[in-house]
Amino acid sequence: MNAEKRQQIFERLQAANPSPTTELEYSSTFELLIAVILSAQATDVGVNKATRPLFKVANTPAAILALGVDGLKAYIKTIGLFNTKAENVIKTCRALVEEHNSVVPDNRKALEALPGVGRKTANVVLNTAFRQPAMAVDTHIFRVSNRTGIAPGKTVLEVEKKLLRHVPKPFLLDAHHWLILHGRYVCVARKPRCGACTISDLCDYKEKTEY
C-alpha cells in the first residue's frame, strides 16, 4: 500500500470519528492503568462493569493496596484471569507507592517494570494518558493492519513498528483508537462488514463482502 492510500484511509477515519478514545472508563491516569491491566483477554464492557464499583471505593494506589488481594478479587471476580490480575494489581500499586510517589510513570521502561504491565499495556497508557506516539497492537489492530494492507506483518511487534513508520504523522496519536474501533465494529474477524466500511475501496482485502 502506498502513502497516498494510507493518507486517504486516515482522513476518512478521522472524518467519521474526529476525537476517538478508549472505551475503557477512567477518570485518572492511574484508573486507566488499572483498567488496561484488567482488560487483558477480557472485554472493555466487562472491565467497566467491574471497575465502576471498584473505583468508587478505591481509585488510588494506596486505596487499592489497602483492599488487599482478597478484597480486590471481590470486585474483579467477573473478569477472566482475575486471580492473577488481582495479585499483579496489588504488586503494581505497592510499586507505585514505594517507588513512584503514587504517580504513574510516563516512560516505557518504568511502566513495563510494573507487574502485569507488558508492552501493549504500556503503549495504551503512553498513548492515551500521555499522548505519546505509541501503538498498542491487539488482535483487532493486528487483523486490520494485515487485512487492509496498511501495515502487514507476521508478528505484533512487526505490525507495531510498521504502523509507527507508515501512519502519516498528523494521524499518529489517534491511529491506535481508529484501528481498534474499526476492527471491533466493522472489520470484524469472521466476516468483515465491507459494505458498511468507509475505506473499502482503499483496502487491499480481496475477498470483500457485501454486508
C-alpha positions as CSV (number, residue, x, y, z in Angstrom):
1,M,0.0,0.0,0.0
2,N,1.3,3.4,-0.9
3,A,1.5,6.6,1.2
4,E,-1.4,8.3,-0.7
5,K,-3.8,5.5,0.1
6,R,-2.8,5.5,3.8
7,Q,-3.3,9.2,3.9
8,Q,-6.8,8.9,2.5
9,I,-7.7,6.0,4.8
10,F,-6.9,8.0,7.9
11,E,-8.5,11.1,6.6
12,R,-11.8,9.2,6.3
13,L,-11.4,7.5,9.7
14,Q,-10.8,10.9,11.2
15,A,-13.8,12.5,9.4
16,A,-16.0,9.7,10.7
17,N,-14.7,10.0,14.3
18,P,-12.7,13.2,14.9
19,S,-12.0,12.5,18.6
20,P,-11.6,8.8,19.2
21,T,-10.7,7.4,22.6
22,T,-10.6,4.1,24.5
23,E,-13.9,2.5,25.5
24,L,-12.5,1.8,29.0
25,E,-14.0,4.1,31.6
26,Y,-11.5,6.1,33.7
27,S,-11.0,9.5,35.3
28,S,-7.3,9.4,36.0
29,T,-4.1,8.0,34.6
30,F,-4.0,5.5,37.5
31,E,-7.5,4.3,36.8
32,L,-6.6,3.9,33.1
33,L,-3.6,1.8,34.0
34,I,-5.6,-0.5,36.3
35,A,-8.4,-0.8,33.7
36,V,-5.9,-1.7,30.9
37,I,-4.2,-4.3,33.1
38,L,-7.6,-5.9,33.8
39,S,-8.6,-5.8,30.2
40,A,-6.1,-8.5,29.0
41,Q,-8.2,-11.3,27.5
42,A,-11.3,-9.5,28.6
43,T,-13.8,-7.1,27.0
44,D,-13.9,-3.4,27.8
45,V,-17.6,-3.8,28.7
46,G,-16.7,-6.5,31.3
47,V,-13.9,-4.4,32.7
48,N,-16.1,-1.3,33.0
49,K,-18.7,-3.3,34.9
50,A,-16.1,-4.3,37.5
51,T,-14.2,-1.0,37.8
52,R,-17.3,1.2,38.3
53,P,-17.9,0.0,41.8
54,L,-14.2,-0.6,42.5
55,F,-13.1,3.0,41.6
56,K,-15.9,4.4,43.8
57,V,-14.3,2.9,46.9
58,A,-10.6,2.7,45.8
59,N,-9.1,4.7,42.9
60,T,-5.6,5.4,44.2
61,P,-2.6,3.1,44.6
62,A,-2.8,3.3,48.4
63,A,-6.6,2.7,48.5
64,I,-6.4,-0.4,46.3
65,L,-3.4,-1.6,48.2
66,A,-5.4,-1.3,51.4
67,L,-8.1,-3.7,49.9
68,G,-5.5,-6.4,49.6
69,V,-5.6,-9.3,47.1
70,D,-8.8,-10.8,48.5
71,G,-10.6,-7.5,48.8
72,L,-9.7,-6.6,45.2
73,K,-10.8,-10.1,44.0
74,A,-14.3,-9.4,45.3
75,Y,-14.6,-6.5,42.8
76,I,-13.0,-8.1,39.7
77,K,-14.1,-11.8,40.0
78,T,-16.2,-11.5,36.9
79,I,-13.1,-10.7,34.8
80,G,-11.1,-13.5,33.2
81,L,-7.8,-14.4,35.0
82,F,-8.9,-12.4,38.0
83,N,-6.7,-14.3,40.5
84,T,-3.5,-13.4,38.6
85,K,-4.7,-9.9,37.8
86,A,-5.6,-9.2,41.4
87,E,-2.0,-10.2,42.5
88,N,-0.4,-8.1,39.8
89,V,-2.6,-5.0,40.5
90,I,-1.7,-5.2,44.2
91,K,2.0,-5.5,43.4
92,T,1.8,-2.6,40.9
93,C,0.0,-0.4,43.5
94,R,2.8,-1.2,46.0
95,A,5.5,-0.4,43.4
96,L,3.7,2.9,42.6
97,V,3.5,3.9,46.3
98,E,7.0,2.8,47.2
99,E,9.0,3.7,44.0
100,H,7.0,6.4,42.2
101,N,5.3,8.5,44.9
102,S,1.9,7.1,43.8
103,V,2.3,8.6,40.3
104,V,2.0,6.6,37.1
105,P,5.3,7.0,35.3
106,D,5.3,8.4,31.8
107,N,8.1,6.3,30.2
108,R,8.1,2.8,28.8
109,K,10.9,1.3,30.9
110,A,9.3,2.3,34.2
111,L,5.8,1.2,33.1
112,E,7.0,-2.2,31.8
113,A,8.8,-2.8,35.1
114,L,5.4,-2.8,36.9
115,P,3.8,-6.3,37.5
116,G,1.2,-7.1,34.9
117,V,2.3,-4.4,32.5
118,G,3.6,-5.6,29.2
119,R,4.5,-3.7,26.0
120,K,0.8,-3.4,24.9
121,T,-0.4,-2.1,28.2
122,A,2.4,0.4,28.4
123,N,1.6,1.5,24.8
124,V,-2.0,2.2,25.7
125,V,-1.1,4.3,28.7
126,L,1.7,6.2,26.9
127,N,-0.7,7.0,24.0
128,T,-4.0,7.6,25.8
129,A,-2.8,9.2,29.0
130,F,0.4,10.9,28.0
131,R,-0.4,11.4,24.3
132,Q,2.9,9.9,23.1
133,P,3.1,8.3,19.6
134,A,2.8,4.7,20.8
135,M,0.9,1.9,19.1
136,A,-0.8,-0.8,21.2
137,V,-1.3,-3.7,18.7
138,D,-4.1,-6.0,19.9
139,T,-5.9,-8.7,17.9
140,H,-8.1,-6.1,16.2
141,I,-5.3,-3.8,15.1
142,F,-3.2,-6.8,14.0
143,R,-6.1,-8.1,11.9
144,V,-7.0,-4.7,10.4
145,S,-3.3,-3.8,9.6
146,N,-2.8,-7.1,7.8
147,R,-6.2,-7.4,6.1
148,T,-6.3,-3.8,4.7
149,G,-2.6,-3.8,3.8
150,I,-1.9,-0.7,6.0
151,A,0.9,-2.4,7.9
152,P,1.2,-6.1,7.2
153,G,3.4,-8.2,9.5
154,K,3.8,-11.7,10.9
155,T,4.2,-10.6,14.5
156,V,2.6,-8.0,16.8
157,L,5.9,-6.1,17.1
158,E,6.5,-6.1,13.3
159,V,3.0,-4.6,12.8
160,E,3.6,-2.0,15.6
161,K,6.9,-0.8,14.1
162,K,5.3,-0.6,10.6
163,L,2.4,1.4,11.8
164,L,4.7,3.8,13.6
165,R,6.7,4.2,10.4
166,H,3.9,4.3,7.9
167,V,0.9,6.1,9.5
168,P,1.0,9.7,8.4
169,K,2.3,11.9,11.3
170,P,-0.8,14.1,11.7
171,F,-2.8,10.9,12.5
172,L,-0.3,9.0,14.6
173,L,-1.6,10.0,18.0
174,D,-5.2,8.8,17.3
175,A,-4.4,5.9,14.9
176,H,-4.5,3.3,17.6
177,H,-8.1,4.2,18.6
178,W,-9.4,4.4,15.0
179,L,-7.9,1.0,14.1
180,I,-9.1,-0.8,17.2
181,L,-12.7,0.6,16.8
182,H,-12.6,-0.3,13.1
183,G,-11.6,-3.8,13.9
184,R,-14.1,-4.2,16.7
185,Y,-17.2,-3.0,14.8
186,V,-16.5,-3.0,11.0
187,C,-13.5,-5.1,10.0
188,V,-14.6,-8.0,12.3
189,A,-12.8,-11.3,12.5
190,R,-15.1,-13.8,10.9
191,K,-16.8,-11.8,8.2
192,P,-15.8,-8.2,7.7
193,R,-18.6,-5.7,7.1
194,C,-17.1,-4.4,3.8
195,G,-20.5,-3.0,2.7
196,A,-20.6,-0.7,5.7
197,C,-16.9,0.2,5.5
198,T,-15.8,3.8,4.7
199,I,-12.4,2.7,3.4
200,S,-13.3,-0.5,1.5
201,D,-12.3,1.0,-1.8
202,L,-8.8,1.8,-0.5
203,C,-8.4,-1.6,1.2
204,D,-6.2,-4.4,-0.2
205,Y,-8.5,-7.2,1.1
206,K,-9.6,-9.3,-1.9
207,E,-12.5,-11.3,-0.5
208,K,-14.8,-8.3,0.2
209,T,-18.3,-8.9,1.5
210,E,-21.5,-7.1,0.5
211,Y,-22.7,-6.8,4.1
